[in-house]
Amino acid sequence: MKKRKLRNLEVSAIGMGCMGFSTGYGEIPTENESIRLIRLSHELGCTLYDTAEVYAVFRNENLVGKALEPIRNEIILSSKFSPTPLPGQNLSEGKLTKSGLHKTLEDSLKRLRTDHLDIYFVHRMTDEIEIEELAEWFGELIKEGKILGWGLSEVDEKIIRRANSVTPLTAIESEYSMMARQWEQNEISTCEELGIGFMAYSPMAGGLLSGKIQSNTEFKGDDIRRTITRYSKENLDKNQPVIDLVKKFAAEKNATPAQISLAWVMHKPFIVPIPGMRKDERIRENLGAAEVILTDAEYKQLTDELNKLKIYGDRKDEDIAKLGDLVRNKLFGSSGVPIKGLDGRVGKLQK
Ligand SMILES: NC(=O)c1ccc[n+]([C@@H]2O[C@H](COP(=O)([O-])OP(=O)(O)OC[C@H]3O[C@@H](n4cnc5c(N)ncnc54)[C@H](OP(=O)(O)O)[C@@H]3O)[C@@H](O)[C@H]2O)c1
């Protein structure tokens, strides 16, 4: 597997997003099957794994910790700090304090069966604290050896610059795909300028760019595609020209649409996509995308054609939160503890 650098950390050119093993995409595999799939990806060369305390509230970290324990020293592991307290997290000092951050990290480390994280992200920035203060606290965690580096998710250029000037950022983790280019102009170019890595989440637009989702595909359970506008039947139909474009390029390059969509994201060498994948053949297909290289001319041609197409719908935290009771019941039974959307983000629970 080819390697890339997220600032100073060497990782496989494609990583694995582990959220879907516990939540977010409907029915989940059994624990044994998830562990087998995660380890299979490593056998195939993957060395970057992403999780978060909020994914199925701690359960994903527990699973990922168990799966990676025997290979912990061979991989790069990232997890995320949610500024909002999660159910059962009774931090007397509050979560958005230096000691709250330390305690939260210690708990993640226990679940992940490790003594350090390679990258510790702030899952969502909040206006309850200045970014400089958070940057200082994360810098202290680096000095203590509890984390090797840190990052932010879904933040704008100003926040990136302010944070990086206090404690150099290892990576930004934000949505990026042929259907989600909102960070391309300013934030991705800022990462390039400042030597910050970029981990592209939902690089396949939740599977859409694989060309395998039909407009009559039914999303079930806690599948976030039930409420994200990009996947409404109407928008699936309207976005078909994008899928057709990817399919056309795939045929020309003797690759699959999934691989072309990842190769497009990876055209810049500091970008590492972290697709979610829960089947043997998808893991092989997606990791195989590291061998699919778009020349500058091919990338330009594909991007020029993409630029002519309008993208319908998007992936908003508020829409994910509309899963409301469904997600809450799956995660907490009838405990009724309120959450801020599946990713611990903004939005209101539906009653
Ligand atoms: N920082 C943040 O706020 C944030 C937010 C969201 C996600 N993330 C991270 O990013 C990771 C990836 O995000 P994502 O899961 O939305 O990414 P994604 O790869 O764009 O979408 C995952 C979906 O695509 C399907 N898929 C993947 N490869 C496929 C292929 N070759 N053919 C057909 N379908 C394919 C998966 O199916 P199966 O799973 O059924 O195989 C799954 O339904 C997450 O696991 C998480 O670690 C971070």
The ligand as an SDF file (V2000), in Angstrom:
LIG
                    3D

 48 52  0  0  0  0  0  0  0  0999 V2000
  -15.4070   14.2070   11.4380 N   0  0  0  0  0  0  0  0  0  0  0  0
  -16.6860   14.0140   11.2180 C   0  0  0  0  0  0  0  0  0  0  0  0
  -17.5250   14.8260   11.5600 O   0  0  0  0  0  0  0  0  0  0  0  0
  -17.1150   12.7670   10.4910 C   0  0  0  0  0  0  0  0  0  0  0  0
  -18.4340   12.6690   10.0090 C   0  0  0  0  0  0  0  0  0  0  0  0
  -18.7860   11.4980    9.3470 C   0  0  0  0  0  0  0  0  0  0  0  0
  -17.8700   10.4700    9.1740 C   0  0  0  0  0  0  0  0  0  0  0  0
  -16.6110   10.5950    9.6800 N   0  0  0  0  0  0  0  0  0  0  0  0
  -15.6130    9.5160    9.5290 C   0  0  0  0  0  0  0  0  0  0  0  0
  -15.4790    9.2130    8.1510 O   0  0  0  0  0  0  0  0  0  0  0  0
  -15.6950    7.8300    7.9390 C   0  0  0  0  0  0  0  0  0  0  0  0
  -16.2390    7.6100    6.5570 C   0  0  0  0  0  0  0  0  0  0  0  0
  -17.4460    8.3210    6.3610 O   0  0  0  0  0  0  0  0  0  0  0  0
  -18.6080    7.6200    5.5750 P   0  0  0  0  0  0  0  0  0  0  0  0
  -18.8410    6.2780    6.1880 O   0  0  0  0  0  0  0  0  0  0  0  0
  -19.7110    8.5660    5.4760 O   0  0  0  0  0  0  0  0  0  0  0  0
  -17.8680    7.4200    4.1400 O   0  0  0  0  0  0  0  0  0  0  0  0
  -18.2600    6.8940    2.7470 P   0  0  0  0  0  0  0  0  0  0  0  0
  -17.2180    5.8850    2.3920 O   0  0  0  0  0  0  0  0  0  0  0  0
  -18.4470    8.0370    1.8090 O   0  0  0  0  0  0  0  0  0  0  0  0
  -19.6740    6.1600    2.8930 O   0  0  0  0  0  0  0  0  0  0  0  0
  -19.8320    4.9220    3.5060 C   0  0  0  0  0  0  0  0  0  0  0  0
  -20.9460    4.1940    2.7790 C   0  0  0  0  0  0  0  0  0  0  0  0
  -20.4940    3.8950    1.4570 O   0  0  0  0  0  0  0  0  0  0  0  0
  -20.5880    2.5140    1.2320 C   0  0  0  0  0  0  0  0  0  0  0  0
  -19.4330    2.1030    0.4380 N   0  0  0  0  0  0  0  0  0  0  0  0
  -18.1170    2.2630    0.7540 C   0  0  0  0  0  0  0  0  0  0  0  0
  -17.3560    1.7300   -0.2100 N   0  0  0  0  0  0  0  0  0  0  0  0
  -18.2070    1.2360   -1.1430 C   0  0  0  0  0  0  0  0  0  0  0  0
  -18.0150    0.5740   -2.3720 C   0  0  0  0  0  0  0  0  0  0  0  0
  -16.8010    0.3090   -2.8450 N   0  0  0  0  0  0  0  0  0  0  0  0
  -19.1180    0.2060   -3.0920 N   0  0  0  0  0  0  0  0  0  0  0  0
  -20.3460    0.4720   -2.6330 C   0  0  0  0  0  0  0  0  0  0  0  0
  -20.5950    1.1040   -1.4690 N   0  0  0  0  0  0  0  0  0  0  0  0
  -19.5250    1.4760   -0.7340 C   0  0  0  0  0  0  0  0  0  0  0  0
  -20.5470    1.8790    2.6150 C   0  0  0  0  0  0  0  0  0  0  0  0
  -21.1530    0.6330    2.5610 O   0  0  0  0  0  0  0  0  0  0  0  0
  -20.9090   -0.5030    3.6650 P   0  0  0  0  0  0  0  0  0  0  0  0
  -20.4790    0.1740    4.9120 O   0  0  0  0  0  0  0  0  0  0  0  0
  -22.2310   -1.1460    3.8000 O   0  0  0  0  0  0  0  0  0  0  0  0
  -19.8610   -1.4200    3.1410 O   0  0  0  0  0  0  0  0  0  0  0  0
  -21.3220    2.8750    3.4300 C   0  0  0  0  0  0  0  0  0  0  0  0
  -22.6980    2.6710    3.2620 O   0  0  0  0  0  0  0  0  0  0  0  0
  -16.5790    7.4070    9.1030 C   0  0  0  0  0  0  0  0  0  0  0  0
  -16.4990    6.0220    9.3470 O   0  0  0  0  0  0  0  0  0  0  0  0
  -16.0120    8.2170   10.2360 C   0  0  0  0  0  0  0  0  0  0  0  0
  -14.8540    7.5790   10.7510 O   0  0  0  0  0  0  0  0  0  0  0  0
  -16.2260   11.7340   10.3160 C   0  0  0  0  0  0  0  0  0  0  0  0
  1  2  1  0
  2  3  2  0
  2  4  1  0
  4  5  1  0
  4 48  2  0
  5  6  2  0
  6  7  1  0
  7  8  2  0
  8  9  1  0
  8 48  1  0
  9 10  1  0
  9 46  1  0
 10 11  1  0
 11 12  1  0
 11 44  1  0
 12 13  1  0
 13 14  1  0
 14 15  2  0
 14 16  1  0
 14 17  1  0
 17 18  1  0
 18 19  2  0
 18 20  1  0
 18 21  1  0
 21 22  1  0
 22 23  1  0
 23 24  1  0
 23 42  1  0
 24 25  1  0
 25 26  1  0
 25 36  1  0
 26 27  1  0
 26 35  1  0
 27 28  2  0
 28 29  1  0
 29 30  1  0
 29 35  2  0
 30 31  1  0
 30 32  2  0
 32 33  1  0
 33 34  2  0
 34 35  1  0
 36 37  1  0
 36 42  1  0
 37 38  1  0
 38 39  2  0
 38 40  1  0
 38 41  1  0
 42 43  1  0
 44 45  1  0
 44 46  1  0
 46 47  1  0
M  CHG  2   8   1  16  -1
M  END
$$$$
